Amino acid sequence: MLLANFSKVSKDFGGNPVFNEVDLEIMDGERIGLVGENGSGKSTLFKLLAGLDTPTSGVISRRRNLTIGYLTQEVDPVLDQKTIFAAVSETSEELVALPGILSDLEARMSDLDFAADPDEMTRVLEEYGKAQERFEVLGGYSLEHRVEAVLSGLGFAASEYTQRVGVLSGGEKKLVNLARLLIEMPDMILLDEPDNHLDLHAKAWLEQYIQDYPGTVLIISHDRHLLDRAVKKIFELEDGSISEYAGNYSFYFAERQQRLLKLQELYALQQTEIKRLEASMRQLKGWSKLNPKFAGRAEYMAKRVEKAREEAVNRPILERDKIKVDLDTDRSGKKVLEVKGLSKTIGGRVLFEPFDFTLLYGDCSMANAWAS
């Protein structure tokens, strides 16, 4: 089933184009990775999909009643005073209100005076049944278990569930947003760098969760491992257009390189032909100055040169300029360094007793000791 469709969608900011007449389709149940250089428009495309921005031109169509969840960096300030567990649990106003409604109806049904009125009792029983059914559909009976599973999967310890959201770091708040999104379970999830603040275990958990998710998932990530394991299609944004690849990141990378090499071959052949035509054109123009009979042939050759230039492909960029940083590591994570039970003794003298230490990404730490 088609969930969303872009038809000739263009977007620019202050006259600077981001997209140019882009067409794309997103189907139910797809796992899509969105790749491209910084500034290519990946986040802009997400905002257009989510309805948070409008195109400069073109049409974006969405299935009626489609629910879309978009992972943002900021947490609603209203949640600052709530605990992590409460903030993640209260993703639906209806789900939050239903326990109170059920409790009120149960209290009314237990009232002996109320029970004496058969018609009113029948009406309340029907209302209670509908509320109970709705609570079950929304996952209310399993909500606590699901919240615990998601928070644990994303790396939150049970002892952290009662912490206030307002005291968390920016990265931890983003994880709270991610947890809320996974609990809410919209038809389509848009994940912008969801694994930036996760350790390896949490990344593995998220990969599996995305694979098992019943809806559609789109991911922006620089982690090729995540895109290899979690997606089955790649949208590449480059120079204002979108190219589609029916596979994971490794498939996309290999296909892209092959496509670029074929374009390079075609470009070389076309440029060789253009040079040959230009040489013939110059020769005929020279002859036409000596003999007017060649003027018509020179004009015809000039048109052939113009047409060849118009039909020629642009020079493909096999490797774009970039700063290369080669770190001898496999994957990034939230946890940079973890020390457990470390101690040191020299010649029977204890320098320090066993201790535990964890260094997270973005932390600033200082080691201090008294001389002795």
N, C-alpha and C positions, 0 to 999 in steps of 0.2 A: 504493500500500500504506500502511495506517495504521501509523505509528510510535509515536505516543503519544496518549493521550486523557485529558482531565480530565472527570470527571462529578460535578457538584454539589460542587466543591472549595471549601472555605472555609479561610481561614488568619487567625489573629489572634495578636497578641503582647500578653500581659498584659491580655487582654480588649479590646484595641483591634483592630477588624477591618481586615484588608488586602484580602482577597477575600471575596466572599459568594456561595456556590453558583455558581461559575464552571464553564462548559462550554466545551471547545475540543478541536479535533482537529488533529494535525500529520501531514501525509502525506509520503511519501518524495519527495525531490527538491525540496521547497519552499524558497523564499527568503522569509523572514518578518522584517519589522522590528517591533520592540516599542517603542512610544512611550507617553509619559505623563509627568506632572509628577514632579519629584523626590519620593520618598516614596510614589509610587503603587503600588509593589510589583513593579517590573520585575525587579530582582535576586532578589527572593524567589521569583518565578515560575521564574527560571532554576535556582535551587537546588532547587526542588521537582521540576523536570523532570530534573535531574541526579541526584536521589536523595540530595542533601546535606541535605535538610530534609523534614519530613513534614507533611501537611495537618492542620488541626484537625479537619476532617470532609470526607467525600467520598472518591472513589476516583481514583487516578492509575494508568492502565494503560500498559505499554510492551511493544513487540514483544519476543518472546523473543530473547535474545542481542544485543539492541540495544546498540551502543557509542556513548557520548556523551562528547564532549570539552567541557570548560567552561573558558573563559579566565579565569584568576584574576590578581590583582595581585601575589601573592607567589610567589617561586621556592622550590622545595624546597631547604632548606639543604644537602642532600647534593650539590647541583649547584654549590655555591659554588667548590669547588676545581677544577672541570672547566673546560675552555676552552669558549668559545661554540660552536664547531663540534662538540665532543664532546657537549655537553649537548643540542644539537638532534638529533644523530645517534642518541643512545641513548634513543629514545622507547619502544622495545619490548624487554623483557628477552629474549624469544625471539629477536628479530633480533640482539641483541648476542651471544647465546650461540652462534648457528648457525655463524659463521665458525670458531670454535674446534672445534666438533664436526666440521665438514667437514675441517679441517686434520688432526685426529686420525685420521679415517677414511682420508684420503689417505696419511698416514704408515704406517698399518697395511697398506694395499694395496700400498705400495712395498717392504714387507719381504719378502725372498725366502723366508724360512722360512714366513711366513704364506701366501704364494702357493702353497705346496706342498699346502695343504689346500683342495680344490675346494669342499667344502660351506661352509667358513667364509668363503671368498672370495665365494661366491654370496650368503651372508647379508649380508656387509658391503657388497657392491655394491648390494643392495636398500636397505639402510639409508642408504647414501650418496645413492642416487637420490631417496629420499623427503626427505632433508634438503635436497638441492639444489633440489628442486621447491618445498619450503616456503620456502626462502630467496628464490626467484624470486617466489613469490606475495606475500611481504611486501615486495617491492621492494628487496631487498638489493643486487642488481647495479647498480641505478640510484640507490642511496641517496646516495652522495657528490655526484652531479650534482644531485639534488633538493634536498639541503641547501644547496648553493651557490646554487641558483636562488632558494630561499626567503629566505635571508639577504640576498642581493643585492637582491631585490625589496623587502624591508622596510627597506633603507637601510644595512645593515652593509657596510663596506668589507672587502675581502679581508684587509687588514692587521689587522683587528680580530678575525678568527676565532680567533686564539690567545690573546686576552685571557681572563682568569679571570672567571667569572660573578660572583664575590663582589665584584669591584671596580666593577661596573656601577651606574649610577643606578637608581632605582626604575622609571623609565619604560623604560629599556633592558632591565631584567629582565623587564618585562611583554612586551616584544617577543620576548625569548627564549622565553617561555611561548607566545606566539602562533606562533612558528616551530615549536616542538615539536608544537603542536596540528595545524598544517597538514601536517607530515611524518607524524604518526601517522595522519591521515585516518580518523577515526571516522565512523560512520553519520550522526551528528548533531553539529553544532558550535554551541555557545552562545557568542557573542562579545559581551562586555560592554565597550562603548567601545573597540573594537579600534584605532581610528585616532587616539587621543589624542596619541600621541607620534610620528606619522608626518609626513614632509614631503609636498609635493604629489605628487612622483613615486611615493613609496611608497604613498600613498593610491590613486592611479590603478592601480598594480599590484595592490593588495589587492582593489579593486573587480572587476577582471578575474578574479582568482583565485577570488573568491566566485561569480562568474557561471559559471565553468567547473567548479566543484567537483562531484564525482559524487554527493555525499550531500546532506543537508538542512542548511541554515544559518539560524540565528536571530540577529538582531543588535539590540543596544541601542546607539543612537547619537543624538547631538544634531546630527549632520551630515546635513542634508536632502539634500545632494548624494550622499552615500554611499547613503542610503535610496532616492533616486530611481533610481540606476544599478544597485544590487545586489539589490533585493528586488522581489517581485511580489505581496506581500500584507502588510497592516499589521494588527497587533493593538494596539488602543488600550486602555490601562488607565486607568480613571477612576471614582472614587467606588466602588471595590470591585467593579466589573464590567468585562467585556471586550467590546469591539465589534470586529467583523472587517470589513476593507475589502479587496476584491479588486483591488489595484493598488499602485502605488508611492506614495511620500510625497506627491507633488503631487496624485495622484488622491485619496488619503485626505483631504488638506487641503480640497480643493474639495468632496468629498462630505460631509465633516463639517460644513462651514459651511452647506451646503444643508440637511442634516438638522436642524441647530440652528434655522435660520430657519423650517422647517416646524413644528418643535416650539413655537417662539415664537408662531406664528400659531395653532396648536391651543390653546396655553395661554391666549392672549388670548380666544379664542372661548369656551373652557370657563369662564373667570373671569367673562365677561360673562353667560353663562347662569346661573352660580351666583348672581351678584348679583340677576338677575331673579327666580330662584326664592326667594331670601331675602326679597326685597321682598314677594312674594306671600305667603310664610309669615308675615311680620310683620303684613301686612294682615289675613289670615285669623285670626290669633291675637287681634288687636284686636277684630275683629268677633265672635269667639266669646265675648268677655267680655260683649258686649251681647246676643248671641243664641246659645244653646248649640247650635243647629243647625249652626253653622260649626265646631264643635270637631273633628268627624271629618275635615272637609276640611283643617283646619289641621294635624292630626296626619299626614295623608297627605302634605301638602306638606313637612312637616319631614323625613319619610323620603326624599322625593325630593332634598332638599337634602343630606342625609347621604350618599346614594348618589352624587350628582354630585361631592361632595368626594372620596370614596374613589376614583372612577374618573378624576379629573383628573390630568393629568401634572404633575410638579414643574416649577417655573420653570426653563427651560434657562439655563445660564450661557454667554452668548455669548463673553465674554472674561474669563478668570480674572485675578485680581490678580497682577501680576508686576512685577519691576524690569526696565525696558527699557534695554539698553545698545546703542547704535547705533554700531558701528565700521565705518568705510568700507572694508570688506574683503570678499573673496568667501569664502575658506575659511581655517581655522586650520591650523597645522602645527607640527612639532617645531622647524623652523628659523625663528627670528624675524628674524634679520638675517644677511646674508652679504656680505662685502666681499672683493673680489679685486683685487690689483694697485693698491691705492689709494696715491696720492702727492700731495703738494701743494708748489708752488713759488710764492713771491711776490717779484716784482722780481728774479728770478734767484737768490733765496735759497731753498734747499731746506729746507722745514719738516720733512718726513719722507720717507723712501725708500718705494718700493712695498712694501706688505705685504698679507697676507690675514688675514681675521678672520671668525669665525662665532659668533653669539650664539644659543644654544638656549633654548627655553622653560624658565624656572625658574633660569637662570643669574644670578649676581650678579657684575658686572664693575666694575672701576675703571680709569679712565684716569689715568696719572701721567706727568709729564715734568719735566725739570730746566729752570729758567729760564735763558735765555742771551741 
